[in-house]
């Protein structure tokens, strides 16, 4: 089976700025060793990872102002197809400070501008056009990912999921809090919270029980990032699968979750079984930690780490 087109939707697009410093010390000045600025926001990062692996992917979202123009320029420069709806507000920036001494990262995420109902309607209309017009050799996958701007409706992700399902596409949501819960009534094929997001959304500390609660609310399958402990997958058939590497990977974890979503979307587009999807999600996520910025993985890292993944059934 071939791989279908993947459309990622980022309601809160950003320009991701990364500073490299020797060490981050509070209450002092720092000499920045290098600066990188790339198009970001979780869905953009997912699209970037997929594009780097040769997938047919389109990044949709909201972008405006000078910063929005920089986002578009970066996507064009990297050859990533995009459908960004223009807004009347300046796109947000995020700043991540990476310490060379220990590889740790500290992020500062701007909330982003408020979006109008007209802009959000235009985004949904643009996505529906993509769903109708884009065809691949396999199943299309629609990914809604990341934080949402002020003004984004409670059922915003639910509307995206419903549009995807109506068009015959598989749907993935990576969100937290109310945006995650708001997506569930539409029955997304997969949701991917991390451990802390899952506990915050459900009030349940046990990831297995939290995942089952999300399923009770409408999610079909739930993939939970557990940090250094790997990942947990609870399927709609009732299977509970866990996977992890034999050792932790030092580096920049900023884009690890986005790489996992990219792997899951890739697996759904290619019609892979859930165990294969889980293995790839762990391998891509770990490979992303080795990169200096979010939105990238190296094939050689993925291949090496894939062989180190252990899967077990609970």
C-alpha positions in Angstrom: 0.0 0.0 0.0 1.2 3.5 -0.8 1.3 6.4 1.6 -1.5 9.0 1.5 -1.2 12.7 1.8 -0.9 14.2 5.3 -2.3 17.6 6.2 -1.3 19.2 9.5 -3.3 22.0 11.0 -1.6 24.5 13.4 -4.0 27.0 14.8 -1.2 28.8 16.7 1.7 29.0 14.2 5.0 30.4 15.6 8.4 31.4 14.5 10.7 29.2 16.7 13.9 31.0 17.7 16.6 28.8 19.3 19.5 30.2 21.3 22.6 28.0 22.0 24.5 29.0 25.2 27.2 27.3 27.1 25.1 27.3 30.3 21.9 29.0 31.4 22.4 30.8 34.7 19.6 32.9 36.2 20.2 36.6 36.9 23.2 36.9 34.6 23.9 38.0 31.0 24.6 35.3 28.4 26.7 35.2 25.2 24.6 33.4 22.6 26.8 31.1 20.5 24.3 30.6 17.7 20.8 31.5 16.7 18.3 29.6 14.5 14.8 30.8 13.5 12.4 28.4 11.7 8.7 28.0 11.2 7.2 26.4 14.2 4.1 25.5 16.2 3.4 21.8 16.8 1.7 21.0 13.5 4.4 22.8 11.6 7.0 20.7 13.4 5.1 17.6 12.5 5.0 18.6 8.8 8.7 19.4 8.9 9.6 16.0 10.2 7.4 14.3 7.6 8.8 16.4 4.8 12.4 15.5 5.9 11.4 11.8 5.6 10.0 12.3 2.1 6.3 12.3 2.9 3.7 14.2 0.9 2.6 16.7 3.5 0.8 20.1 3.6 1.0 22.5 6.5 -2.2 24.5 7.2 -2.7 27.2 9.8 -3.0 30.9 10.6 -0.2 33.3 10.1 0.1 37.1 9.9 2.4 40.1 9.9 6.1 40.3 9.5 6.6 37.1 11.6 4.1 35.3 9.5 5.9 36.3 6.4 9.1 34.8 7.9 7.3 31.6 8.6 6.1 31.3 5.0 9.6 32.2 3.7 11.1 29.4 5.8 8.6 26.8 4.6 9.2 27.8 1.0 13.0 27.6 1.5 12.6 24.0 2.8 10.2 23.0 0.1 7.3 22.3 2.5 3.9 22.9 0.9 1.6 25.1 3.0 -1.8 26.7 3.1 -1.6 29.4 5.7 -4.6 31.7 6.1 -3.6 35.3 6.5 -4.6 37.1 9.7 -4.6 40.7 10.8 -2.4 39.9 13.8 1.3 39.3 14.2 2.3 35.7 14.4 3.8 34.7 17.8 7.4 33.8 18.5 8.8 31.1 20.8 12.3 31.2 22.2 14.2 28.1 23.3 17.5 28.3 25.1 19.6 25.2 24.7 22.6 24.7 27.1 25.6 23.1 25.4 27.0 21.9 28.7 24.1 19.5 29.4 21.8 19.6 26.4 18.9 20.8 28.5 16.4 23.2 26.9 14.3 26.0 28.4 11.4 27.3 26.4 9.5 30.6 26.4 6.2 30.3 24.5 4.3 33.4 23.6 0.5 32.9 23.8 -0.2 34.2 20.3 -2.7 36.8 19.1 -6.5 36.4 19.3 -8.1 35.0 16.2 -11.5 36.2 14.9 -14.4 34.0 14.0 -13.9 35.0 10.3 -10.2 33.8 10.4 -11.1 30.5 12.0 -13.9 29.9 9.5 -11.4 30.6 6.7 -9.0 28.1 8.1 -11.7 25.4 8.3 -12.8 26.2 4.8 -9.1 25.9 3.6 -8.7 22.6 5.3 -11.9 21.3 3.7 -10.7 22.3 0.3 -7.4 20.4 0.9 -9.3 17.3 2.0 -11.4 17.4 -1.2 -8.6 18.2 -3.6 -5.6 16.2 -2.3 -5.2 12.6 -3.1 -2.4 10.1 -2.4 -1.8 6.4 -3.0 -3.1 5.5 0.5 -5.3 6.8 3.2 -5.1 10.6 3.8 -4.4 11.7 7.4 -5.4 15.0 9.0 -3.5 16.1 12.0 -4.7 18.9 14.4 -1.8 19.8 16.7 -0.8 22.3 19.3 -2.1 25.1 21.5 -4.9 27.3 20.2 -5.2 31.1 20.0 -7.6 33.2 22.1 -11.0 33.0 20.4 -10.5 29.4 19.1 -13.9 27.7 19.8 -14.1 24.9 22.3 -15.2 22.5 19.5 -12.6 23.8 17.1 -10.6 20.6 16.9 -13.8 18.7 16.9 -14.9 20.5 13.7 -11.6 19.6 12.1 -11.9 16.0 13.1 -15.5 15.9 11.7 -14.3 17.4 8.4 -11.6 14.8 8.1 -13.8 11.9 8.9 -16.5 13.1 6.5 -13.9 13.2 3.7 -12.7 9.7 4.5 -9.4 10.7 6.1 -7.9 9.3 9.3 -7.6 12.0 12.1 -5.0 12.7 14.8 -5.2 15.3 17.5 -2.2 16.4 19.7 -3.5 18.9 22.2 -4.0 19.5 25.9 -6.7 20.7 28.3 -10.0 21.8 26.9 -8.9 21.8 23.2 -8.1 18.0 23.6 -11.4 17.3 25.5 -13.3 19.3 22.9 -12.0 17.1 20.1 -13.2 13.9 21.6 -16.9 13.9 20.7 -16.0 13.8 17.0 -14.2 10.5 17.5 -10.6 11.2 16.4 -8.8 8.0 15.3 -5.8 8.9 17.5 -5.0 11.4 20.3 -1.5 11.8 21.6 -1.2 13.6 25.0 1.9 13.3 27.1 1.7 12.0 30.6 1.2 15.4 32.2 -1.4 16.6 29.6 -3.3 13.3 30.1 -3.4 13.8 33.9 -4.4 17.4 33.5 -7.3 16.6 31.1 -8.7 13.6 33.1 -7.6 14.1 36.7 -6.3 10.6 36.6 -2.7 9.9 37.4 -2.5 6.4 35.9 -1.8 6.7 32.2 -3.7 3.5 31.3 -6.8 4.6 33.2 -6.5 8.1 31.8 -6.3 6.8 28.2 -9.3 4.6 28.8 -11.2 7.6 30.1 -10.4 9.5 26.9 -11.7 6.6 24.9 -14.9 6.6 26.9 -15.3 10.3 25.9 -14.8 9.5 22.2 -11.1 8.9 21.3 -10.6 5.7 19.3 -7.0 5.1 20.1 -4.7 6.9 22.6 -0.9 7.2 22.4 0.7 8.6 25.6 4.2 10.0 25.7 5.9 9.0 29.0 9.2 10.8 28.5 12.2 8.6 29.3 9.8 5.8 30.1 8.8 5.5 26.4 5.2 5.4 25.2 1.9 3.7 26.0 -0.7 2.8 23.3 -4.3 1.8 24.2 -6.2 0.7 21.1 -9.9 0.7 20.4 -9.7 -3.1 20.4 -8.6 -3.1 24.0 -5.0 -3.8 23.5 -2.5 -2.1 25.8 1.0 -1.8 24.3 4.1 -0.2 25.8 7.4 0.5 24.2 10.7 2.1 25.3 14.4 2.3 24.5 16.9 0.5 26.7 18.5 3.8 27.8 17.6 7.5 27.9 18.7 9.9 25.2 20.3 13.2 26.2 19.6 16.2 24.1 16.9 18.7 23.2 13.4 17.2 23.9 11.5 20.1 22.5 10.3 18.4 19.3 10.1 14.8 20.6 6.3 14.7 20.9 5.9 16.3 17.4 8.2 13.6 15.9 6.0 10.9 17.6 2.9 12.4 16.0 4.6 12.5 12.6 5.5 8.8 13.0 2.0 8.0 13.9 0.5 9.9 11.0 3.0 8.2 8.7 1.9 4.8 10.0 -1.8 5.6 9.6 -1.2 6.9 6.0 0.7 3.7 5.1 -1.8 1.4 6.8 0.7 -0.1 9.3 -0.4 -2.2 12.3 -0.4 -0.5 15.7 2.7 -2.2 17.0 4.7 -0.9 14.1 3.2 2.6 14.6 4.3 2.4 18.3 7.8 1.3 17.5 8.2 4.1 14.9 6.8 6.7 17.3 9.4 5.8 19.9 12.3 5.7 17.4 11.3 9.0 15.7 10.8 10.7 19.1 14.2 9.7 20.4 15.8 10.7 17.1 14.3 14.2 17.4 16.0 14.6 20.8 19.4 14.4 19.1 18.6 17.4 16.9 19.3 21.0 17.9 15.9 22.2 16.8 12.4 20.8 16.7 11.0 19.5 13.4 13.8 17.3 12.3 15.1 13.7 12.5 17.9 11.9 10.8 17.2 8.6 9.0 20.4 7.0 10.4 19.3 7.9 13.9 15.8 6.5 13.4 17.2 3.2 11.9 19.6 2.7 14.8 17.1 3.6 17.5 14.4 1.5 16.0 16.5 -1.6 16.7 16.7 -0.6 20.3 12.9 -0.4 20.9 11.4 -3.1 23.1 7.6 -3.6 23.0 5.5 -5.4 25.6 1.8 -6.1 26.1 0.1 -5.4 29.4 
